[in-house]
Amino acid sequence: MLQRRTLLKTGIAASIGGSAISGFAQQVTTLKFHTFMAPQSNVWLNMHKAWMDKVEKESNGRIKFEGYPAMQLGGTPVQLYDQARDGVVDIIWTLPGNTAGRFPRVEAFELPFMMTNAEAASKAYWEYVQTVAADEFKETQVLALQVHGPGVIHTVDKPIKSIADLKGLKMRAPTRQVTKLMGSLGATPVGMPLPGIPDALSKGTIQGCVIPWEVVPSVKVHELTKFHAEFDPAGGSLYTTTFVMAMNKAKYSALPPDVKKVIDDNSGMATSGWLGKTQQAGDAAGRKSAADRGNTITTVDVQEAQNFRRASRLIEVEWMEDMKKRGYDGQKLLDTARSLIEKHTKAAAAPAAPAKAPAKKA
């Protein structure tokens, strides 16, 4: 009888232990991360994978990622945001501007000559959405908001030194506002997602494109174009593009509190700034890829940049009128974006406060 009781107890204990182990195993959450960026790109390697690795480490293995670059889970770049909204995937990184006019208030950051540097503008973008556009991405759990470094003009057959050089060229642009910018400068704008650029350049569908330096190698623009026009920083940045990293709301809400905290700790303004800074840091390597091929890189000087500013000023007015039609105060939105960019740019430039000397003991 004693032996039978011992066996029963042992069996019950084993069963309970097995259940506990099984329960613990089930606490690991696997998240699918989907984006259009190429697997060899700076964005995928130094931003997305680095972010996922950090989250996995800080979660002590409670979070695991399955990463899918280059639209490996299907669909098109235009569909990424809805994939996160609908739970087809768990986390996405994409351009709000892929769906023209759907996220109109964040377009303030894509207007000509708005951005200063990607880190400051990304922090400003995050604060802007929290304060004056909190419902812009209400269908998802927003993790980070960022912009890329200064936009650069890349052309196949002719250098761009002035506005006149752009006249009639078929130029790819990423978003509604940048498409308008190309049109205001005399080019024939062609809107298309980033992955379409190599094919369009090789077939002559477009004669150039505007993208930041850092993404040039991943879409072979240094091989498919011969001329590149960047702007003297003193004259301002021609444009930038906004990005959003967002998570399915139901998936986020279902996370255990301690796991959710890890996601929260890797979201927000600091993460947005880090993403922007990391993306712009890739500009040097992208520029070098063009220089190493012997391509011609020209600089649009401060004086000519003023001509670009004047030619594109109407875009700002049209955007504010569009906001008014949608029921928003366009002037207030624009003023808020500018003041936040200025605030974060100044904060980044401010010297660190000197450390205080320890008090002397009496």
C-alpha positions as CSV (number, residue, x, y, z in Angstrom):
1,M,0.0,0.0,0.0
2,L,2.8,2.4,0.9
3,Q,4.6,1.6,-2.4
4,R,1.4,2.3,-4.3
5,R,0.9,5.7,-2.5
6,T,4.5,6.6,-3.3
7,L,4.0,5.8,-6.9
8,L,0.8,7.8,-7.0
9,K,2.5,10.8,-5.4
10,T,5.4,10.5,-7.8
11,G,3.1,10.3,-10.7
12,I,1.1,13.4,-9.6
13,A,4.3,15.4,-9.0
14,A,5.6,14.4,-12.4
15,S,2.3,15.4,-14.0
16,I,2.3,18.8,-12.2
17,G,6.0,19.3,-13.0
18,G,5.3,18.5,-16.6
19,S,2.4,21.0,-16.8
20,A,4.6,23.7,-15.2
21,I,7.3,23.1,-17.8
22,S,4.8,23.1,-20.6
23,G,3.2,26.3,-19.2
24,F,6.6,28.0,-19.0
25,A,7.4,27.0,-22.6
26,Q,4.1,28.5,-23.8
27,Q,5.2,31.9,-22.4
28,V,7.6,32.4,-25.3
29,T,6.0,34.9,-27.7
30,T,7.0,34.7,-31.4
31,L,6.5,37.8,-33.4
32,K,6.6,38.1,-37.2
33,F,8.3,41.2,-38.4
34,H,7.6,42.2,-42.1
35,T,9.0,44.9,-44.3
36,F,9.9,45.7,-47.9
37,M,13.6,46.5,-47.3
38,A,16.2,44.2,-48.8
39,P,18.0,41.7,-46.6
40,Q,21.3,43.3,-47.4
41,S,20.2,46.8,-46.7
42,N,21.5,49.1,-43.9
43,V,17.9,49.4,-42.6
44,W,17.4,45.7,-42.3
45,L,20.8,44.8,-40.9
46,N,21.6,47.8,-38.6
47,M,18.1,48.9,-37.6
48,H,15.5,46.1,-37.8
49,K,17.7,43.2,-36.9
50,A,19.5,45.2,-34.2
51,W,16.2,46.2,-32.7
52,M,14.9,42.6,-32.7
53,D,18.1,41.3,-31.2
54,K,17.9,43.9,-28.4
55,V,14.3,43.0,-27.6
56,E,15.0,39.3,-27.6
57,K,18.0,39.8,-25.2
58,E,16.1,42.1,-22.8
59,S,13.1,39.7,-22.7
60,N,15.4,36.9,-21.6
61,G,14.1,34.8,-24.4
62,R,10.4,35.5,-23.7
63,I,10.2,37.2,-27.1
64,K,11.4,35.6,-30.3
65,F,11.3,37.1,-33.8
66,E,10.8,35.7,-37.2
67,G,12.2,38.4,-39.6
68,Y,10.9,38.7,-43.1
69,P,12.6,41.3,-45.3
70,A,11.8,42.0,-49.0
71,M,8.0,41.2,-48.6
72,Q,8.8,37.5,-48.0
73,L,5.4,36.9,-46.5
74,G,3.6,38.2,-49.6
75,G,1.7,41.3,-50.6
76,T,3.1,44.6,-51.7
77,P,4.8,47.4,-49.7
78,V,1.5,49.4,-50.0
79,Q,-0.3,46.7,-48.0
80,L,2.2,46.5,-45.1
81,Y,0.3,48.8,-42.7
82,D,-2.9,46.9,-43.2
83,Q,-1.1,43.6,-42.6
84,A,-0.2,44.8,-39.1
85,R,-3.7,46.2,-38.6
86,D,-5.4,42.9,-39.6
87,G,-3.0,40.6,-37.8
88,V,-1.6,39.0,-41.0
89,V,1.8,39.8,-39.4
90,D,2.7,41.2,-36.0
91,I,5.1,44.1,-36.6
92,I,5.8,46.1,-39.8
93,W,8.1,48.9,-40.9
94,T,6.9,51.0,-43.8
95,L,6.2,54.4,-45.3
96,P,2.8,56.0,-44.4
97,G,3.2,57.8,-47.7
98,N,2.9,54.5,-49.6
99,T,-0.9,55.1,-49.3
100,A,-1.2,58.7,-50.6
101,G,-3.3,60.9,-48.4
102,R,-4.2,58.2,-45.8
103,F,-2.0,59.7,-43.1
104,P,-2.1,63.4,-44.1
105,R,-1.0,65.1,-40.9
106,V,2.4,63.4,-40.8
107,E,3.1,64.8,-44.3
108,A,4.2,68.0,-42.6
109,F,7.6,66.3,-42.1
110,E,7.8,65.5,-45.8
111,L,7.4,69.1,-47.0
112,P,10.4,70.6,-48.8
113,F,13.3,71.8,-46.6
114,M,11.7,70.8,-43.3
115,M,14.2,68.4,-41.8
116,T,17.6,69.2,-40.2
117,N,19.0,65.8,-39.3
118,A,17.3,62.5,-39.0
119,E,17.7,62.0,-35.2
120,A,16.3,65.3,-34.3
121,A,13.5,65.2,-36.9
122,S,12.6,61.7,-35.8
123,K,12.2,62.7,-32.2
124,A,10.2,65.7,-33.3
125,Y,8.0,63.4,-35.5
126,W,7.2,61.2,-32.5
127,E,6.3,64.1,-30.2
128,Y,4.3,65.7,-33.0
129,V,2.1,62.6,-33.4
130,Q,1.6,62.3,-29.6
131,T,0.5,65.9,-29.3
132,V,-1.4,66.9,-32.4
133,A,-2.0,63.7,-34.4
134,A,-2.6,61.0,-31.8
135,D,-5.2,59.2,-33.8
136,E,-3.3,59.2,-37.1
137,F,-2.2,55.5,-36.6
138,K,-5.0,54.5,-34.2
139,E,-5.6,51.1,-35.9
140,T,-2.2,49.8,-34.7
141,Q,0.1,50.0,-31.7
142,V,2.8,52.5,-32.8
143,L,6.3,51.5,-31.7
144,A,8.5,54.1,-33.4
145,L,8.3,57.0,-35.9
146,Q,11.3,58.2,-37.8
147,V,12.7,59.9,-41.0
148,H,15.7,59.2,-43.1
149,G,18.7,61.5,-43.8
150,P,18.7,64.3,-46.5
151,G,17.2,63.3,-49.8
152,V,19.6,63.1,-52.8
153,I,18.8,63.4,-56.5
154,H,20.2,60.6,-58.7
155,T,20.1,60.7,-62.5
156,V,21.1,58.5,-65.4
157,D,22.4,60.8,-68.1
158,K,22.8,64.3,-66.9
159,P,24.1,66.1,-63.7
160,I,21.7,68.3,-61.7
161,K,23.2,71.6,-60.8
162,S,20.1,73.8,-60.9
163,I,16.3,73.5,-61.2
164,A,16.5,73.9,-65.0
165,D,18.4,70.6,-65.2
166,L,15.4,68.7,-63.9
167,K,13.0,70.0,-66.5
168,G,11.1,67.1,-68.2
169,L,13.1,64.3,-66.5
170,K,11.0,61.4,-65.4
171,M,11.8,61.2,-61.7
172,R,10.7,58.6,-59.2
173,A,9.4,60.0,-55.9
174,P,8.4,58.0,-52.7
175,T,5.4,59.9,-51.4
176,R,2.6,62.3,-52.3
177,Q,4.4,65.4,-51.1
178,V,7.8,64.5,-52.7
179,T,6.0,63.7,-56.0
180,K,4.5,67.2,-55.9
181,L,8.0,68.6,-55.1
182,M,9.4,67.0,-58.2
183,G,6.6,68.4,-60.3
184,S,7.1,71.9,-58.8
185,L,10.8,71.7,-59.9
186,G,9.8,70.9,-63.5
187,A,10.4,67.2,-63.5
188,T,7.8,64.6,-64.6
189,P,7.1,62.8,-61.3
190,V,6.6,59.1,-61.1
191,G,5.4,57.6,-57.8
192,M,6.5,54.1,-57.0
193,P,7.7,52.0,-54.0
194,L,11.4,51.6,-53.4
195,P,11.7,48.0,-54.7
196,G,10.5,49.1,-58.2
197,I,13.4,51.5,-58.8
198,P,16.0,49.1,-60.2
199,D,13.7,47.8,-62.9
200,A,12.3,51.2,-63.8
201,L,15.8,52.7,-64.2
202,S,17.2,49.8,-66.2
203,K,14.2,49.9,-68.6
204,G,14.2,53.7,-68.9
205,T,10.7,54.0,-67.4
206,I,12.4,56.7,-65.2
207,Q,15.5,58.8,-65.8
208,G,16.3,59.3,-62.1
209,C,15.0,59.1,-58.6
210,V,15.3,60.8,-55.2
211,I,16.4,58.6,-52.3
212,P,18.8,59.1,-49.4
213,W,22.4,57.9,-49.8
214,E,22.1,55.0,-47.4
215,V,19.7,53.0,-49.5
216,V,21.6,53.5,-52.8
217,P,23.6,50.2,-52.6
218,S,20.6,48.0,-51.8
219,V,18.7,49.1,-54.9
220,K,21.8,49.4,-57.1
221,V,21.3,53.0,-57.9
222,H,25.0,53.6,-57.9
223,E,25.2,51.1,-60.8
224,L,22.2,52.3,-62.7
225,T,22.8,56.1,-62.5
226,K,26.0,58.1,-63.1
227,F,25.1,61.5,-61.5
228,H,24.2,62.4,-57.9
229,A,23.2,65.9,-56.6
230,E,23.3,66.5,-52.8
231,F,22.6,69.8,-51.0
232,D,25.0,71.8,-49.0
233,P,23.8,71.3,-45.4
234,A,23.9,75.1,-45.0
235,G,21.2,75.4,-47.6
236,G,18.9,72.9,-46.0
237,S,17.7,69.4,-46.9
238,L,15.6,69.0,-50.0
239,Y,13.2,66.5,-48.4
240,T,12.8,63.5,-46.2
241,T,10.4,60.6,-45.9
242,T,8.4,59.5,-42.8
243,F,8.4,55.9,-41.6
244,V,6.3,54.0,-39.0
245,M,7.1,50.8,-37.1
246,A,3.7,49.5,-35.9
247,M,2.4,46.4,-34.1
248,N,-0.9,44.6,-34.3
249,K,-3.1,46.0,-31.4
250,A,-4.5,42.6,-30.3
251,K,-1.1,41.0,-30.3
252,Y,0.3,43.8,-28.2
253,S,-2.6,43.8,-25.7
254,A,-2.3,40.0,-25.3
255,L,1.3,40.2,-24.1
256,P,2.0,39.4,-20.4
257,P,2.8,42.7,-18.5
258,D,6.5,41.9,-18.2
259,V,6.9,41.1,-21.9
260,K,4.8,44.2,-22.8
261,K,7.2,46.3,-20.8
262,V,10.2,45.1,-22.9
263,I,8.3,46.2,-26.0
264,D,7.5,49.6,-24.4
265,D,11.1,50.1,-23.3
266,N,12.1,49.7,-26.9
267,S,9.4,52.0,-28.3
268,G,8.8,55.8,-28.2
269,M,10.9,58.9,-28.7
270,A,14.3,57.5,-27.8
271,T,13.9,54.5,-30.2
272,S,12.6,56.8,-32.9
273,G,15.6,59.0,-32.6
274,W,17.9,56.0,-32.6
275,L,16.3,54.6,-35.8
276,G,16.7,58.0,-37.5
277,K,20.3,58.4,-36.4
278,T,21.2,54.9,-37.5
279,Q,19.6,55.3,-40.9
280,Q,21.4,58.5,-41.6
281,A,24.7,57.0,-40.4
282,G,24.5,54.7,-43.4
283,D,24.7,57.7,-45.8
284,A,28.5,57.7,-45.8
285,A,28.7,54.1,-47.0
286,G,26.1,54.8,-49.7
287,R,27.9,57.9,-50.9
288,K,31.1,56.0,-51.0
289,S,29.6,53.3,-53.2
290,A,28.8,55.9,-55.9
291,A,32.2,57.6,-55.5
292,D,34.1,54.3,-55.8
293,R,32.5,53.7,-59.2
294,G,33.7,57.1,-60.4
295,N,30.2,58.6,-60.6
296,T,29.8,62.3,-60.6
297,I,28.7,63.9,-57.3
298,T,27.7,67.5,-57.4
299,T,26.7,69.8,-54.5
300,V,23.8,72.2,-54.9
301,D,25.1,75.4,-53.2
302,V,23.2,77.6,-50.8
303,Q,22.3,80.2,-53.4
304,E,20.8,77.6,-55.8
305,A,19.0,75.9,-52.8
306,Q,17.1,79.1,-52.3
307,N,15.8,78.8,-55.9
308,F,14.6,75.3,-55.0
309,R,12.9,76.6,-51.9
310,R,11.1,79.4,-53.8
311,A,10.0,77.0,-56.6
312,S,8.5,74.5,-54.1
313,R,6.9,77.0,-51.7
314,L,3.4,76.5,-53.1
315,I,3.5,72.8,-52.0
316,E,3.4,74.0,-48.4
317,V,0.4,76.3,-49.1
318,E,-1.5,73.5,-50.9
319,W,-0.9,71.1,-48.0
320,M,-2.3,73.6,-45.5
321,E,-5.4,74.1,-47.7
322,D,-5.8,70.3,-47.9
323,M,-5.6,70.1,-44.1
324,K,-8.3,72.7,-43.8
325,K,-10.6,70.7,-46.1
326,R,-10.0,67.7,-43.9
327,G,-11.0,69.7,-40.8
328,Y,-7.5,70.3,-39.4
329,D,-5.6,73.6,-38.7
330,G,-2.8,73.3,-41.3
331,Q,-1.0,76.3,-40.1
332,K,-1.0,75.1,-36.5
333,L,0.3,71.6,-37.6
334,L,3.1,73.1,-39.7
335,D,4.1,75.5,-36.9
336,T,4.1,72.6,-34.4
337,A,6.3,70.5,-36.7
338,R,8.8,73.3,-37.3
339,S,9.0,74.2,-33.6
340,L,9.5,70.6,-32.5
341,I,12.2,70.1,-35.2
342,E,13.9,73.2,-34.0
343,K,13.7,72.2,-30.3
344,H,15.2,68.7,-30.9
345,T,17.8,70.0,-33.2
346,K,19.0,72.6,-30.6
347,A,18.9,69.9,-27.9
348,A,21.1,67.6,-30.0
349,A,23.6,70.5,-30.6
350,A,23.7,71.7,-27.0
351,P,26.9,70.7,-25.1
352,A,26.5,68.2,-22.3
353,A,26.4,69.7,-18.9
354,P,29.7,69.3,-17.1
355,A,29.7,66.8,-14.3
356,K,29.6,68.3,-10.8
357,A,32.6,67.8,-8.6
358,P,32.0,65.7,-5.5
359,A,31.5,67.8,-2.4
360,K,34.6,68.0,-0.2
361,K,34.3,66.5,3.2
362,A,34.7,68.8,6.1
